Amino acid sequence: DAGSSVEEMEFNWDEYLEDTGATAAPHGSFKHVDTSLQNGFAPGMKLEVAVKSDQNTYWVATIITTCGQLLLLRYDGYGEDRKADFWCDILTADLHPIGWCEQNKKILKVPEGIKDRIPDQEEFLQRVLKGACSAPANLLEGLHRGKNPLDLIAPGSRLELQNIRDSLEAWIVNVVENVGGRLKLRYEGLEDSDKFDQWLFYLDPFLHQVGWAAQHGYSLQPPLAIRSLRSEADWQEILKKVKEEEEESSVPTDLFKDKPVIGVHSFSEGMKLEAVDPMAPFVISPATVLKVYNDKYFLIEIDDLRPERPSSQRYVCHVNSAGIFPVQWSLKNGLHLSPPRGYPGQDFDWADYLKQCGAEAAPQSCFPSLTSDHGFKENMKLEAVNPVDPEEVCIATVTKLKDSYLWLQLEGSKKPVPECIVSVESMNIFPVGWCETNGYQLRPPRKAIVNKQKKIAVVQPEKQILSSRTVHDGLKNQELNSSDSVVINGKYCCPKIYFNHRCFSGPYLNKGRIAELPQSVGPGNCVLVLKEVLTLLINAAYKPSRVLRELQLDEEAAWHGHGETLKAKYKGKSYRATVEVVRTADRVADFCRKTCIKLECCPNLFGPQMVLDKCSENCSVLTKTKYTHYYGKRKNKRIGRPPGGHSNLEVAMKKPNKRRKRRKHFFVHKKKRSSTSVDNTPAGSPQGSGAEEEDDQDESELSHSLAQDRDKRKRKLRTFSFSDDENKPPSPKDIKMEVAEKLQLDSNPLEWSVADVVRFLKSTDCAPLARIFLDQEIDGQALLLLTLPTVQECMDLKLGPAIKLCHHIERVKLAFYQQFAN
C-alpha cells in the first residue's frame, strides 16, 4: 500500500523460546564461558584494605565472592559473621596485596567492630596469614588494575598457534578481534589478507603465549598453506620483528592457567578408530592413527579407499580431543557409521574391515571416559558456531544426545548445514544471550520470531508494607558509580547463583524437586540468570501458579529493576506474570535473599553464596511453624479480586494441535491485606500460603465464582477465627504472670546497639524474631518507639506473636522509665 513501511524487528530469545516451546540450555553447562568470566580473583584470597572509618589504616580482608570488577570482602576477625561484608570496586577502592603495608610503612590496625575479638593483633595476623593466598598484585596495581584478564587479549596482541596439520610446528598469530574470549586470529606476515583467518576460543589447547614453542622444543615455522606467500628471508625478518616487540604485544602467562592440561596418550601408528572430522563434524567415519609425534600428540586421518584420494582429511589430536571413539562405538549407541569413501557396498563391518586392512582396533583404554552429567537435554536451545563458516554464530537446537556428545541443528545460516556433532565441552557452543551480551551478531532463524505487543491488564496488585528502617545488604562500605546497565566493562556481571539443597525449602517449594535442580546457574547477564533461577523455582513448586503470584511485580512498591514476563503451568492452564529482577551485580545478593523470604524459605536457599556444611541461618533446627513465623509473610487463604482491580498475573487455556489464536486472558488476583483477616492454614502444609480456588476454575465458571467470592469475602471480614496456638493471643492470666516478672537492665536501652537488641530478644521466648531486628537494624532507640500496630505492619506478624513481642518491649520500656528516665 502507498505510504506503508515495514519495520525490521530484532530477534527476541524470550519470544522465540515461547513460540517454539523450547527451553534454553543451562548457563552452567558451558564451562569455558564460566572460566572466561573469572576476574583473576578467587574466594579465599586475602588482601589489605583501607578501613573506611580511618583511611590511614588498613586491615586484612578475605574475598567472599567475585563479580566482574566487584569483590565482596569480609575483614578477618568476623569469622562466619557476614553482617559486615561489603562490596568494593577494584578500580576505585584502596586495595593492596598482602605485605604492601609493611613495604610502604602503612599501619595495619584492627577495625573498631572486632577489636574485642582480637586481643593480640600480631599473633592473630601470624595465624590467619600462615599459608594464605594473596590476591594477585598485577590485578590490584598498575595498568592491569581492575581489568578482567580476558580484556588483556586486545587487538594487536600476539600468540602462538600450533599447526593443526603438524603439531610439532607453531606460528605467531595476531589478535584481530576478541568477542567474549572468542578470538579472530591472523597469521603474522599476512596483515593485509583475511583469507587464512581463524576463530578460536582463548582456552583452546593449541593456542599459547609467545615463547611457548621455544620452551617446549617445537619449531616456529609458518604453516605450509602460507609458506610460499613470502620468501624465507621475509619470514626470518618477521620473526626478528616479533622478538623486538615481544614486551609490547605479549599476553600475561597466567591468563592460560585454566587451559585444559594435555595428558599422555597410548595410541600407536596404524591403530583404527571412529572419528569426527573437526572441519566437517557431520558424520562419524573410520579413521587411522597415521603418525605419533610424541607422548602428547598424534595425527589422525579419515579413511579414504579411493585410488586417487583427491583430498586428505587429517588433523592432530591429543588424548582429550573431542570426536574420537573406539571401534564399534557407533553401533553400540545406535548411530550410523559412514563407510570410508571407496568402500565396496553399504553394509560396513568392522571385523571384515580390520582383517582387510591388516590393522588392529585402538583399545578402549586409549580413550577418555565419557560423561552424561552435563545438563543438556533434547530440544534445548543454545548458540553455536557454524563449522562451515566460523564467522557465523547461529541458533542451535539439540536434536540428539549420546554420552557427552550433542547433535545440533543450526538455524539461520546463510547456507543450509547438516546436523553437527559436538562435544558438550566444545568451545564453539555458547548459552542463550551470549552474542547479545558480547555485541556480536547472532544469525536469526529464517522465519524470524519478533517482538509482539501483548495486552496484559495491570491494576492494583496487593499493597506491600515495607519497614522504613530496612537496610539493604549490598554496598555498605564502598559507593559504586555503576549505571543501570546489565554489564560491567562489556562483560557478564551476575555471579554464580547456587541452589543450596540442604536449606529449608518452605511451604511453597517441593523439597524433592529442589533437590533435582542444578547446583548453580550462571554467571551471566543479570536479567537472564535471575530469570532462569526464578523459572527453575516456579517449576519446583507444589503449585507453580501460586509461586508465580508471590513473585509478581508489586506496582505500589518502589521499583528500580527490570520487568520480565515469567510463565507457569498448572493443571493444564498457562499463567504469566510480570516479575521484577535486578540488573546489576551489587543488588543480586539482596534480591535473592528477599525473594527467599517472600517464598518463606531459608534466605540462603539460593543466592551467590554456597552453603557448605552448615547454614548461617541455622534453618535445619527450626520447625516449619517457627520458620514461616520467623521469616514468613502470611497470606489470606482466599485470594479475591479487589473492587475494580486486576492483576498482572494471567492464565490462558492452550488448545493442542491448533494454530495459535488471539488468546482470551483470564486473571487471578491478589487481595489487599485486611487487618481483620487471619490465615487459618497450618504453616507446615504445602498449601499453607494460600489455596488456589481460582487456579482450578474453568473459563465458563469464572464470572459466577467471582461473584460468589465477593459474597464470601464480605462474610469472612466480619469474623475472627483462631485455629492454632500461633494465632491465639495470650490470655490475661498469662500476661499478668509475665508482667509480674520485673526486668532489671544492666544498661540504658537508649544506648543499645542492634547487637544488644538482638541479644536481649534471644534471651526471651521471641528469639526466632531476632533476625528481623538484625535485618532491619533496629537499635535501642528504635525498639522503644515500637508499638503493636507498627510491629504488625513493619514485621508482618500474626496477632499472637505480635502481642507476645510487644509484651517484652513494654517490659523494656517500664524498666527504662524506672531505672534511667531520671
N, C-alpha and C positions, 0 to 999 in steps of 0.2 A: 504494500500500500504506500501511496505517496506520503512522505514525511515520517514514515515509521523507521525505527532503527533497532538493531539487535545489540543488546548489552551483553558483553562477554563476562560470564560469571566465573569466579575462581573455584577450583576443586575444593570440596569440603569433606574431610575424612569422616566426620561425625555423620553427615547426611549419607555418605556412601556406605558406611557400615550399617546404618539403619535400613537403607534400601536393599542391601544385599543380604541382610540378616546374619552377617558375619561378626566375628569379634577380632580385636587386634591381638597379635602375639604379645605376650607379657614382656615388659621392658627388661626384666631380669634375665631373660633368655639370651641377651646379646652381650656377652661378657666383654668383648673388645670395646664396645661403646661405653660400658661401665668403667673400664680401665681408663679410657681416654678422658673421662671427666674428673679423674683424680687430680688434685692440685699439688701433689708432691708432699703434702702434709698427711699425717695419718693419726687416728685416735691413739692416745697413749704417749705421743711425743711431748716433750717438755720445752718450755721457752721462758724467757724472763720478760715480764710485762710491767709497764708503769702502773702504779697504784693510783686510781682515779682521785682519791681524796688527797693524795700528796704526790704530784707529778715528779718530784725529785727523788722519789724512792721507787724501788722495783721489788717484785716478788715472783717466785716460780709458779707457773701455771701449767696445767695439763690440757691437751687438746681432747675435747669430748667428742666432737664430730666436725666435719668439714663440709663446705658447700661453696664451690667456686672460690671467690676471693674472701669468703667469710669463714671465720673459725668460731666455734663455740668453746669457750675456755672455762676452767674452774681452778681457782687458786688452790695450791697444795695446802692441805690442812683442813679442808672441808670434808674430806673423806667421801662418803656416799651421799652427802647432803648436797642437793643440786639447786637449792634456793638462790644461791648467789652466782649461778652460771651466767655468763654474759657473752654476747656476740661481739665480734670486732672485725673490722675491715683491715686486711693485711696492708693495703695501700696507705691507710691513714693512721692506724694505731701505732703506738710506741712499743714495738715487739722486737725481741733480740734473741739470738741463740744462747744456750746455756754457757756461762763463762764470760759473757760480754760485760757484765757489771764489774767483775774483777779486773778485766783488761782495761776498762775505761774509768776506773776509780769511781764507780757509781754505788749507791747504797742499796743493799738488799735488806728490806725491813718487813716484818710480819704485818699484814693488814690488820686494822683495828678489830674487824669482825671475828678474827680467830686467834687473837692474842692469848686468850685464856687457855686455848688448846695446845699452844706451843711454848712451854716454859723455857726450853733451851733451843734457840734458833740454830746454832751451829750443829748441834747433834742431829736436829731434825733434817737439816739440809744434807748432811752427810748420808743419812739414812735413805731419804727419798731420791737422791741423785745417784745412788750407787747402782750402776748398770743401766741408768736411764738413757733413753734415746733422745737426743736433742733435735729440735726442728732444723731443717737444712738452712745453713747460713746464707747460701746464694739465693734462696727464695724470700729471705727476710730483709736483705740488704742489697744495694747495688741495682744494676739495670734490670735484673730479673725479678725484682721485688713485686710480689702480688700477681705475677703473671702465671697463668696456667701453663705448666711445662709444655703442653701441646702447642701453645701460641709461639713458642720459641722456634718452631719449624716454620719460618716465614719464607715467602717467595724470595729466591736468591740463595737460600740455604743449600748446602751441598751434602750429599750422602753417597754411599757406595751400594751398588745393586749387583747381586750375584746373577750370573748368566743362567737363565732357566734351561738353556740348551747345553751348558757346560759349567758345572758347579765350581770347578777349580779356577774359574775366571770371574772377575768383577770389574765394573767400570763406574766412574763417577757420574752421578745424575744431579741435575738442578731441580729444586722445587719450584714449579710454576704456579701452583695453587694449592692451598690447604683448606679442605672443606671438612671440618669436624674431625680431622685426623686422616681423612682420605686424601692422599697426595697425588697431584698430577706431576709426573716426573719427565724430564727431558734429558737425554744423554748430553754430557759435556762435550762441546765441539759442534753441536747441532742447534745452536741458538736460533737460527733463522728458519728451522723446519720443525713442524709438529708431527711429521709422518710417523715417527717411531716413539711418540709419547706413550707413556703407560700410567695407569691409575693403580695405586697400591695403598692399602691402609698402613699407617706408620709402624704397626706392630708386626708386619709381615716378616716371617723368618728369614727371607732373602734380602732384607733391607738393613743396612748398618751405617754407623757413623764413619766419617772419613778416617782412614788409617786402619780399618778393620782387616783388610786384605793382607797388608804387610805384617800385621801382628800374628795372623794365623797361617801364614805361608801360602797365600793364594796370589796368583799373578794379576796385575792390574792391566787389563787389555780391553779395548773396545770390542763389543760383540761382532761376530763375523758379518752380520747383516749390515753394519755401518762402517766396517773397517776400510772398505775400498773407497769410501767417500772422501778420505783425506790421505795424505802421504804419511809414512812412518815418522818423518821429521816433524810434521804438523802435530801428530798425536803426542810426541815426546814434549813438544813445546807447550801443549795444553796441560800436560801433567806437571811441568815445571811451574806454570802459572797457578795451578791449583794449590801446590805446596806453598807458594809465596803468600797466597791469600787464605790459607787454611784457618787462621785465627778469626778472620772477619766473617767467614761463612760457615764456621763449624757449628754443630748442634751439640748441646751437653750430652755427655755419655750416659748419665743416669736416666735420660729420657727412655732408654731402651731396656731398663732393668726389668720391666714387666713382660718382655717378649717371651714367647714360649721357648723353653730350653729344648734343644735338639738332642735326643738321646742316641745311643749306639744301636745300629741295626744288625740283623743277622742274615741278610739276603746274600745269595751267591749268583754269579753270572749264569744265565741260561734258565733260571727258575721261571715258571709260569704262574700267572695270577690273573685276576679280573681287575679291570681299571676303568676309570672315567677320565677322559682327556680334559684337563682343566681349561683348555682353549675352546673346547666344544663339548660342554658337560651335558650331553643329551642322551647318551646311550652307555651301557656297560659292555665292555668288549674284552676278549682275551688279550693278554699283554705279556711281554717278556722282559726280564731284567737284562738289559743289554750290556751294562757296564757297572762295575763297582769302583767308585773313586777312592773311598776310604771308609772308615767305620761309621761315618755320618751320612754320606751321600751316595746315591746310586742312580743310574739312568734307566728309565723305563721306555719301552717302545710299544705302541699299539700294533698288534699283529696285522700284517697285510701280506696275503699269499700271492698277490698278482705279480707276474714276472717283471713288469716294467716299474712297479712301485712308484707312481708319479709323485707322491709326497710322503714324507716320513713324519709321523706323529710321535715325537719323542720329547721327553722332558725329565728334569731332575727331580728326585724325590728324597725324602728322609723318612725315618720310621713313623713319624706322626703325620705324614702327608695325608690329606683327605683324598678319598676316591680310589684307594687301592684295597682289594679284598682277596680273601683266599679263593682258590678254585672251588666251584660249586656253591658259592655264597648266593648267587642269583637264584639258583634252583631251590635252595633251602628257604628262601624268602619269597618264592612265588613270583620272581621277576624275570623279564625277558633278557636273555644274553644275546647280543648281536654277534653272529659268527664273523670271523675275520673276512675281510674283503678277499674275494677269490676262492672262498671255501666252497667246495662242491656240495650242493644241496642246502636245504634249510634246517634240517634237524641236526643241530650241533651236539656232539657228545664228547665230554672232556676226556674220558678214558681212551677213546679211539684217537682223539687229537694228540694227547700226550704220547701215545705209542707211535703215532705217525711222525711226530717231531723228535722223538727220542729224548724227551725232556722230562723233568720232574716238577711236581707242583710245589710251590713255596709252602712250607709247613705253617700250621695255624700259629705257632709260637712267634713267627716273624711279624705278626700283625697286632696292633694295639687292641685292647678290649673295647668294644663299643658300648655306649650307654644309651638308655632310653629315657633317662631322667633329665629332661631339658625344658619342659613347659610348652612345647609346640603341640598343636593338635590340628587335625584336618579342618579345612575351611577357614583357618585363621588367616588374617591379612598382615602384610608387612611391606617393607620397601626393599627392593633388590636391584643389584647392578645387572644390566643386560650383558651377558658374556660375549655377545657378538659385537656390541657397541658399548664399551665401558664408559663412554660419556653419559649414557642414559641410566637413570635410576627410575625403575618402574614400580607400579603397584604389583604385588605378587600375592598369589593365593596358594596355601599349602594344599595340594591335592592328594598327597600320599606320604606316609612315614614308614621307614624301616630302620630299626635301631637308631643310630644317630644321624640319619640322612633324611633330607626333605626333597620332595618333588614339587617344584614351584611352577605355576602357570603365570607368566608375565602378561600384564595388560598395558595397552597403550604404546607399545614400542613402535618405532617407525616402520619396521619390517616384522612380520609375524615370526615368533620364535617358538620352537618346540619346548616342552616341559624341561626345566633344568634340574639337574641333580646336584644338590649342595649339602655340605656338612652343616650340622647345627652350630658348629663353631666357625663357620665361614666368616671371613671379614668383609664379605661383599653383600651381607644382608643387614638390614637396619630396622629399628622399630618404627611403627607408625608415627609420623610427625617429625622424623629425623631431618628430612630435606627442608621442611619449613623452618625448623629451628636454626638450621645452618645456612639458610638463604640460598639453597640450591633448588633448581627446577625439577620437580617430580613430574614424570610423564603421566598425565591423567588418562583415565580409560577413554576409549573412543567415543562411547556414549556417556558423555560427562554427566556426573551427578552434581547438580549445582545447588546453591543455597535457595531454599524455598521459604516464602512467607508463611508462617504458621499463626493461626489465631488462637491465642491462649488467654482466656479471661483471667485477670489477676485483680481481685478485690478483697481487701480486708482479711489477711491471714490473722492467726492468733497473735495477740499482743504479748510481747515478751518483756518481762520486767528485769532490768539489769541493775546490779548494785553500783552506786556511784563510786565506790571505793575499789572496784575490780581493777586489778593491776595485771597487765599482760606480761608474760614471761620475757619474750623477745629480747630487745636490745636495751639493756639497762645501763651498762657502763660505757657504751660507745654509741654515738649517734651516727647513723649512716645516711649519706646523701644519696640514697638509692631511689631511682624513679619507680614508677609502677609498671616497669617492663617485666616481661616474663623471663628475660635472660640477663645474665651478667657477663659483660665482655663478649657478647655473641655466643655464649655457651649456655647449656642447660643450667638451671640454678636450683632445682629441687633436690634435696639429698635423698638417699635411700629411705623408704618408709618400710619399717619392719612390722610384721604381724607377730606379736608375742603370744603364742598359742597357750601358754600356761596361765595367762592372766584371766581374771573373771570376765565372762562374756555378757553377763546381764540378762534381762528378761526378753530382749528383742531378738538376740542373735543365737543361732543354733550352735552349741559348742562343737558338735561333730563336724558341721560344715566349716566352722572357723579353723578347725584342725587341718582341713584339707586345703586351706589357702596357701599360696606360696610363702616362703619365709620372708620375702621382701619384694617391693616394687620400686622401680626407678634405679638410679637417679634419672632425671629428665626434666622436661618442661613442666613447671609447677602445675599449671592447669591440667595438662594431660595426665600427669602422675596421680594427682589427687582425685581426678575424675575416675581413673582406673581403680584406685583404692576404694572409693565410695561405691562404685559399681560392684566390686567384689563383696563388700559388706552387705549391700542390699540383697545380693543373691544368696548370702549366707544367713538370711533372716528366717524366722519362723513364718512371718508374713511380710514378704518384700514390700508390698504396698504400704504397710504400716511404717516401716523404717523410712521409706521414701517420704512419707508425710512428715516424719520427725525432722528430716534433713532439709525440707523445703525452705526456700528463702522467706524470711520474715521481713516484709516491706516496711514495717514500722520501726524496726531496729536500725541502728547505724550500719550502713553498707559501704564497704570500701574494697570489696573484692571483685570477682568476675562471675557473672551468672552463667551457669552451664545447665543444659537440659539433661536430666537423667531419667532412666526408664526402669520400670519393674513389671514383672508378670506374676499374676496370682490368680489361680482358679480360672484360667483361660482368658483372663482380661489383661489388657495392657494399660499401664499407668505411666504418666510422666509428670515431672515437676521441675521447676527451676531451682537450682541449688547454688548457693554462693560458695565459691572456692577462692583461695588467696592466690596472688600472682607471684609473690616474692619469697625468697628463701627464709628471710628473717621472721616471717609470720607462719611458717609451716608448723613448727612445734606447737605453737599456741592454738592453731587451727585444729590439729589432730587431738590435742587434749580436750578442747571444748566440744568437739564432735563426740568424743568418747563419753564425756559427761552427759551430753544430750541424749545419748543412747543408753545411759545408765549402766555402763560397763566400766571396767577399770580404766583410769586415764592413760594407762600405759599399754592398753590392748593393741594399739597401733600408733606409730609415730617414728621420728628419726632416731630414736634410741632403742637399742636392742636390750631386752631383759634377759640376763643370762641365768643365774641361779635363783635369785630372789628379787621379787618386785619391790621397788622402793615404796609402793603404796600399801604393801602388806595385804594385798587383796585376797590372798589364799586363806587367811584366817577369819575373814569377815563373812558372816552369813549373808544370804541374799537379801533378807529383810533389812539388816543393818546397812548393807552396802547401798541399796537403792535409796534408803533413808538418807544415807550419808551424802551421796552424790546426786541422787535421782531427782527428776523433775516430774512430779506427779501429774498425770493427765486424767481428764474425765473419761470414764468408761464409755460414755455415749458421745460420739462425735456428731455434732449437729451443724446446721447451716446458719451462720449469723444472718439476721434480718437484712435482706437486700444484698448480701455479700456472696462472693465467690472465692475460690482458692486457685492457686496456680498449679494444683495437682489435678491432672485429668486422666480419665480412663477411656480407652477406646476398645470396642469389640473388633477382633480380627476375624475375617471370614476366609477360610483356606481356599486355595485353588481359584481365586478370582482376582481380577485386576484391582489394583488399589483405587478406591474411590474416595471422594472427599468425605472425611470421617465426621460423624456426629460425636462431639466430645461431651462426656458426662463427667461431672465433677464430684469429688468427695471433699468434704470441707473440714477445716479446723474450727473449733468452737472457742469463743472467748472465755477466759477463765472467770469463774464466778466465785466470790469469797464464800458463798454458801454451799457450793457443791463439793462433795467429798468423794474420793476414789475408794470404792469398797473392794477392789480386786486385790487378792494377796500378791505381794511384790514378787514372790518367787516363781509365779507361773509364767509360761511363755506369753500369755495374753495379758500379763499384769499391767501393761501400759496402754491398754485401750482395746476394746473389741472392734471388729471390722464389719458391722452390720451392712454398711454401705457397700463394702467390697463384694458382698455376696448377693447383692440385688441384681436382678435382670433389668434391662432397659425399660421394659414395659411396666415394671413395678416402681420405678424410681420416683415419679412425681407423687404417687399415692403414699409411699413410705416417708417421703419428706414431710408431708402434711401430718402423718402420724407422729413423726419425730418431734415436730413443734409442740403438739399436744402433750406428749410425754415429758418434754423438757420443762414445760410450764408447771406440770405436777411435781416434777423432781426438784425444782428450785425451791419449792415451799417446804421441803423436808430435810432433816438431818438424818444420817444413818451412820452408826459406828459398828463395824463388823469385826474389828480386832483390837488388840491392846495398843497398837501403834496409834490409832486414831482417837482412842478414848482419852479424854483429858483426865488428869489426876483428880482423885476425889478430894473434897475439902479436908477429910481426915488426914490424907497423905500430906497435903500441903501444910497443915498445922504442925504435923510432926516434924517436917523438914525445916519450917521456919523457926521452930524452937531451937534448932541447932545453930547457935550463933557462929558467925565466921570471924576468925581473928586473922587479920592481914599483917604480914611482915613488912610490906612496903606500900607506898601510896599508889593506888591504881592509875592515877593521872600520869604517873611516870612509867607505867608498864610499857614494854615493847611488845611487838607482835608475838615474839617468842614467849614472853611472860604470860600473855593471854592464852596462848596455846597450851602452855604448861599447866595453867590453872584449870582449863577445860578438861585436860586429860586426867586430872585428879577427881573429876566428877563422873556421874553416870551419863554425861553428854559427850564423853570422849570421842565417839565417832564423828562429832561435828567439828572437831578441832581443825581438820583440813580446810573447811570452808573459811574459817577465820584466817588461816595462813594464806590461802589463795587470795582472799580479798584484803589482806594486810590490815586487819583490824587491830589497832593498838588499844591501850588502856583508855585513852580519851574517847575513842570511838565506841568502845564497849559500854561506857557509862551513858552514852546517848541512845543506846538501842532500846526499843520498845517492842511490844508484841506485834503491832501492825508492821513495823519496819522489818522485824525478823521474818515474818511470814512472806512479805513481798520480796525482800532482797535475797533471802536464803531459800525461798520456795519450799518451806517446811509444812508438814501437816500440822493440824491444830495441837494434837497431843505433844509431839516433840517440841513445838514452838513454846508451849506453856512451860514445859519442863526446863527448857533452856532459859527462858525469861525468869524463872524462879531463881536460878543460880545468879543471873545478872542482878536481880533485886537484892540478893544476899550481899553481893559485892558493893552495891550502892549503899546499902544500910551500914555496912562496915566502914565504908569510906566516910559517910557523914558522922559516924560515931567516933572514928579514930583520927581522921585527917582534915575534916572540913574546917576546923577552927585553927 
